Amino acid sequence: MPSWANWSGKLTAYPEAVIHLRSEADAAAIAQEAASNGRRIRTAGAAHSHAPLVQHDGIIVDASGLSGVISVDQPSRTAWVWAGTRIYALGRPLHDAGLALVNQGDIDQQAIAGATATGTHGTGTQLKNLSSAVVGAVIATASGELVECSPELNPELWQAARLHLGALGIVTRLKLQLTDAYRLREQSWQAGLVPTLANFHEEAERHRHHEFFWYPQADEANGKSIDLTDDEAAYPLAEEGHRCAWSYEVLPNYRPHKHTEMEYSIPAAKGPDCMAAIGDLLRSEFTHVRWPVEYRTLAADDVWLSTAFERDTVTISVHEDIREDDEPYFRACEEIFLAHDGRPHWGKVNYLNGHELAACHPRWHDWWQVRNDVDPNGTFLNNYLASLV
Ligand SMILES: Cc1cc2nc3c(=O)[nH]c(=O)nc-3n(C[C@H](O)[C@H](O)[C@H](O)COP(=O)(O)OP(=O)(O)OC[C@H]3O[C@@H](n4cnc5c(N)ncnc54)[C@H](O)[C@@H]3O)c2cc1C
């Protein structure tokens, strides 16, 4: 019996089929066949989402066979890449072309179409999420066509495709806005929560990347500041917090410990108050939680469903061990996040219904309009997404 599980193992599915893509033509044929037979498809990236985006009992399409850099355009600093390419597999070929992603998240295990599907981001007050880097896409839609979109070609579809939730069709290629290859030096630091929050935003403005994990039981923030450098890369790479090398070697980290996670994006000005309230919650009601709280920054963008849509943002993530019941802790955190105008990360846990999500996202109805136009019969929705309409 076919099966699927996400990275943490908390979400499992027994779909009617798991189909491994080998070509774009295959993607188009699978989409058409499913649509004409009333079957449903969810496309899987690297299964690193904690939200039930892929989980369903229809067809799961595994796009990891569509992998690699297709072409690079040096003058515009853009590249077409196959949708199933893991982010770690982009680093070296882009570097060889003198290019790099403008920013990356905490790990590089995700597929690029999976990461852009949910607005995956790193940290940096001037740096946007990965969805903002999508300047073109090719999607196998329910009509069986391979539809290209960009700011010039099918611009509404492109707007929706930048953060697509896997709900428009099977994304086969993405065109990414890149930057010149760059080297980074990271520096780690430690401090208590109160002094950390007192000057966080000033410090964050001084560094290209600035973030911390706060450990509640020790009341210690373990932070990192990362900046551009002309220093030569040092190999073997030093441990996290001390690396000096190319961006794709410094930004990703090794995160082997299985956990679940909730993350909300908060307007930047409300970030410190929100973080302080989460700190109080942990000290008063959830003293058993050993997992840290992560605090990062994210620049405003114009991606319809982005959690940083038209506002500078801090992101606050709470974690719990997969063996624990995370719900009471996460629900209590969610109450605080919502009281600070939070918007939930699409790839992590939240308990909002469609009405509540619509209230978070000014372009919610535009996104659904485009989605419904391109997939009127819901071939690319699972029960979770269908429940949000
Ligand atoms: C250890 C860990 C660390 C993380 N670190 C960060 C971080 O630093 N920053 C951050 O923002 N998030 C982070 N995340 C969350 C993660 O980046 C997102 O959940 C991301 O969407 C996962 O990508 P994936 O390739 O695993 O996609 P999946 O989880 O498999 O899928 C995510 C979405 O993409 C869709 N999809 C994937 N491929 C395609 C395709 N070819 N066509 C159509 N739809 C597709 C799926 O249908 C689904 O809707 C982390 C998660 C984990 C487990």
The ligand as a Gaussian input file, in Angstrom:
#p B3LYP/6-31G(d) Opt

LIG

0 1
 C       13.860000      21.218000      10.081000
 C       13.045000      22.262000       9.364000
 C       13.566000      23.517000       9.180000
 C       12.821000      24.524000       8.530000
 N       13.364000      25.757000       8.399000
 C       12.634000      26.754000       7.849000
 C       13.152000      28.075000       7.737000
 O       14.286000      28.361000       8.102000
 N       12.341000      29.035000       7.218000
 C       11.070000      28.776000       6.827000
 O       10.379000      29.696000       6.393000
 N       10.568000      27.519000       6.886000
 C       11.314000      26.516000       7.377000
 N       10.805000      25.245000       7.442000
 C        9.510000      24.979000       6.792000
 C        9.722000      24.522000       5.340000
 O       10.657000      25.356000       4.674000
 C        8.406000      24.606000       4.551000
 O        7.421000      23.859000       5.176000
 C        8.576000      24.168000       3.099000
 O        7.373000      24.385000       2.423000
 C        8.961000      22.713000       2.968000
 O        9.351000      22.459000       1.638000
 P        9.288000      20.974000       1.062000
 O       10.099000      20.913000      -0.189000
 O        9.611000      19.998000       2.102000
 O        7.763000      20.886000       0.613000
 P        6.553000      20.005000       1.162000
 O        6.456000      20.166000       2.625000
 O        6.687000      18.628000       0.616000
 O        5.348000      20.750000       0.452000
 C        5.050000      22.065000       0.774000
 C        4.066000      22.611000      -0.254000
 O        4.689000      22.664000      -1.530000
 C        3.874000      22.027000      -2.505000
 N        4.771000      21.523000      -3.553000
 C        6.008000      21.015000      -3.422000
 N        6.528000      20.771000      -4.636000
 C        5.594000      21.116000      -5.559000
 C        5.540000      21.119000      -6.987000
 N        6.561000      20.712000      -7.740000
 N        4.402000      21.545000      -7.569000
 C        3.345000      21.976000      -6.829000
 N        3.348000      22.014000      -5.484000
 C        4.469000      21.590000      -4.869000
 C        3.138000      20.957000      -1.720000
 O        1.980000      20.541000      -2.382000
 C        2.830000      21.726000      -0.434000
 O        1.709000      22.519000      -0.629000
 C       11.518000      24.220000       8.045000
 C       10.987000      22.940000       8.230000
 C       11.745000      21.974000       8.882000
 C       11.147000      20.596000       9.083000

